[in-house]
Amino acid sequence: MLIGCSFPSKEEVKLKQYIVEGQQLYQTHCSNCHQINGNGLGKVYPPLNPSDYMENNLEKVLCIMRNGMKEEILVNGEVYNQLMPGVSSLTDLEVAEIATYIYNSWGNEKGLIGVNEVNVIMKACQ
């Protein structure tokens, strides 16, 4: 028996798994425009690090990941009007993993964004 050792909870393990998987997916599907560090690309692609839009629009951000976006948005006081193609092949789990990664990176600490939550949000996307 180990004394003084504590094991992570299932929730902590799941969070870490989502972050690791989400980081890989982010690098594949998102970092070309939003950059590895989440700082965006000048006035063309908005930053995620930091992003008041991301903070205040979780459901929209999740929908945008899969469905893309065509309209102008305001991020940190700057207007962005670049087409963002969605990645329609992303599963709800992959969206949850990317969301968990970006919402727990760069000083964000939202915690786990689970696949069940994403499933409900994705069904409501327009």
HELIX and SHEET records of a PDB file:
HELIX    1   1 LYS A   10  HIS A   29  1                                  20    
HELIX    2   2 SER A   31  HIS A   34  1                                   4    
HELIX    3   3 ASP A   52  ASN A   56  1                                   5    
HELIX    4   4 LEU A   58  ASN A   67  1                                  10    
HELIX    5   5 ASP A   92  ILE A  102  1                                  11    
HELIX    6   6 VAL A  115  ALA A  124  1                                  10    
SHEET    1   A 2 ILE A  73  VAL A  75  0                                        
SHEET    2   A 2 GLU A  78  TYR A  80 -1                                        
END                                                                             
